[in-house]
Amino acid sequence: MAVHHDHPRRHLGFHLPSLRKDGTAPESGEVTTAAVTATSAYALAGLRLVTGFVFLWAFLDKTFGFGYATPSGKGWIDGGSPTKGFLSGVAAGPMESTFHDWAGQGWADWLFMLGLLGIGLALIAGIGLRIAAIAGTLMMAFMWIAEWPPAKHLSDGSVSMSTNPFADYHLVYAVVMIALVAAGAGTVWGLGKVWARLPFVSRNHWLL
């Protein structure tokens, strides 16, 4: 039995042009454009996977206390609160007192952790990117407000050490997730194509 090996770029939905319909060979510019498009697809897939791992690792570390951001024995599974330390430490911005009230609340812990897990898995699998982008952008917006980059001084009068009054890593993550949706980055190294073909997904495009 003959085994046919597809060109790797065909798995991206792209392929290098062979002959035109009139039988003539493509110009070098056409080949270069196809190669650049395929390379961009791989780069976006890599960006999607790395971003997904950021969220998934945050969930795992906060759950089990691997000793990175969450000390060993202080994980969620050990009775620790994923939100108490961060939200109780908010010292600037218009929602300072609100975040203090939310700190350590059971609903806040569950909502935050399920968000991290869901966004991380969706990005890594390449499915449900629209929902992941909306949820992730909302989460990043709240965290941006909690850190409040515009503040030069904290509520106790100390210097905030903010390096930029607007753009920080929360904003970058939000833009990345939105860009991944716009680029349809779930089809490369992901299950985006399979997911899109499912009947309930094809009937509800907001699930893509």
C-alpha positions in Angstrom: 0.0 0.0 0.0 1.4 3.4 -0.9 1.7 5.9 1.8 1.0 9.5 0.9 2.7 12.2 2.9 1.0 15.5 2.9 3.1 18.6 2.8 3.3 19.9 6.4 1.8 23.3 5.3 -1.3 21.5 4.1 -2.2 20.8 7.7 -2.3 24.6 8.3 -4.9 25.1 5.6 -2.1 26.5 3.3 0.1 25.0 0.7 2.9 26.2 -1.5 1.6 26.9 -5.0 2.6 24.4 -7.6 1.4 25.4 -11.1 -1.2 28.0 -12.0 -4.3 26.9 -13.8 -2.8 27.9 -17.1 0.1 25.5 -16.4 2.7 28.2 -15.8 5.0 28.2 -12.7 4.2 30.6 -9.9 6.4 33.6 -9.4 8.8 33.7 -6.5 6.7 36.3 -4.7 3.8 33.9 -4.6 5.9 31.1 -3.0 7.4 33.6 -0.5 3.9 34.8 0.5 2.7 31.3 1.1 5.8 30.4 3.1 5.4 33.6 5.2 1.7 32.8 5.8 2.5 29.3 7.0 5.3 30.6 9.2 2.9 33.1 10.7 0.4 30.4 11.4 3.0 28.4 13.3 4.1 31.5 15.3 0.5 32.2 16.3 0.0 28.6 17.4 3.1 28.8 19.5 1.9 32.1 21.0 -1.4 30.5 21.8 0.1 27.5 23.5 2.5 29.6 25.6 -0.3 32.0 26.7 -2.5 29.0 27.5 0.2 27.5 29.7 0.6 30.8 31.6 -3.1 30.5 32.7 -3.0 26.7 33.2 0.2 26.9 35.3 -1.3 29.7 37.4 -4.2 27.4 38.2 -2.0 24.4 39.0 0.4 26.3 41.2 -2.4 28.0 43.1 -4.2 24.7 43.5 -1.3 22.5 44.7 1.2 25.0 46.0 4.2 24.0 43.9 6.4 26.6 45.6 6.5 29.2 42.9 3.9 32.0 43.3 2.1 29.8 45.9 4.2 28.4 48.8 4.1 24.6 49.4 1.3 23.8 51.8 -0.6 27.0 51.0 -2.4 25.8 47.9 -6.1 25.8 47.4 -6.3 22.1 48.0 -4.6 22.8 51.4 -7.3 25.3 52.4 -5.5 28.4 51.1 -7.3 31.1 49.2 -6.2 31.9 45.7 -7.6 35.5 45.9 -7.0 36.6 49.5 -3.3 37.5 49.3 -3.6 39.5 46.0 -6.9 41.2 46.6 -6.3 42.1 50.2 -3.0 43.7 49.1 -4.7 46.1 46.6 -3.5 49.6 47.7 -4.6 51.9 44.8 -7.4 52.5 42.4 -11.1 53.1 42.4 -12.0 49.6 43.5 -9.6 49.2 46.4 -12.2 48.8 49.1 -14.3 46.5 46.9 -11.4 44.2 46.2 -10.7 44.0 49.9 -14.3 42.9 50.5 -13.9 40.2 47.8 -10.6 38.9 49.1 -10.9 35.3 50.2 -14.6 35.0 49.4 -15.5 31.5 48.3 -17.3 32.7 45.2 -14.3 34.8 44.2 -11.9 31.9 44.6 -14.0 29.5 42.5 -14.7 32.1 39.8 -11.0 33.0 39.6 -9.8 29.4 39.5 -12.4 28.2 37.1 -11.5 31.1 34.9 -7.8 30.3 34.9 -8.5 26.6 34.2 -11.0 27.2 31.4 -9.0 29.9 29.7 -5.8 27.8 29.9 -7.4 24.6 28.5 -9.2 26.5 25.8 -6.1 28.2 24.5 -4.0 25.0 24.6 -6.6 23.0 22.9 -7.4 25.7 20.4 -11.2 25.5 21.0 -13.7 28.0 22.3 -11.2 30.8 21.8 -14.0 33.5 21.6 -15.3 32.7 25.0 -11.7 32.3 26.4 -10.8 35.7 25.0 -13.9 37.4 26.5 -13.4 35.8 29.9 -9.6 36.4 29.8 -10.0 40.0 28.8 -12.5 40.6 31.6 -10.2 38.9 34.1 -7.2 40.9 32.9 -9.3 44.1 33.2 -10.1 43.4 36.8 -6.5 42.6 37.6 -5.3 45.8 35.8 -7.7 47.8 38.0 -6.4 46.0 41.1 -2.9 46.9 40.3 -3.9 50.4 38.9 -0.8 51.3 36.8 -1.8 55.0 36.6 -1.1 55.5 40.3 2.2 57.1 41.2 1.6 56.5 44.9 -0.2 53.9 46.9 -2.9 54.7 49.5 -0.3 54.7 52.3 1.7 57.3 50.5 4.5 55.0 49.3 5.7 55.0 45.7 3.8 52.6 43.6 6.8 51.6 41.4 4.5 51.6 38.4 6.6 51.6 35.2 3.8 52.7 32.8 0.6 54.5 33.4 -1.4 52.4 31.0 0.3 49.4 29.3 1.2 46.5 31.5 1.3 42.7 31.1 -2.4 42.4 31.8 -3.2 44.6 28.8 -0.7 42.6 26.7 -2.4 39.3 27.6 -5.8 40.7 26.7 -4.6 41.9 23.3 -2.9 38.6 22.6 -6.1 36.6 23.3 -8.2 38.9 21.1 -5.5 38.7 18.3 -5.6 34.9 18.5 -9.3 34.9 17.9 -9.1 37.3 15.0 -6.4 35.2 13.4 -8.3 31.9 13.9 -5.2 30.5 15.6 -6.9 27.4 17.0 -6.5 25.2 13.8 -2.7 24.8 14.0 -1.4 22.5 16.7 -4.9 22.5 18.1 -8.4 21.1 17.7 -10.0 24.1 16.2 -11.0 22.5 12.9 -12.5 19.4 14.7 -14.3 21.7 17.2 -15.7 23.8 14.4 -17.2 20.8 12.6 -19.2 19.7 15.7 -22.9 20.2 15.0 -23.7 22.3 18.2 -20.6 24.5 17.5 -21.5 25.0 13.8 -25.0 26.1 14.9 -23.6 28.5 17.5 -20.6 30.4 16.1 -20.0 32.2 19.4 -18.6 28.8 20.7 -15.7 28.9 18.1 
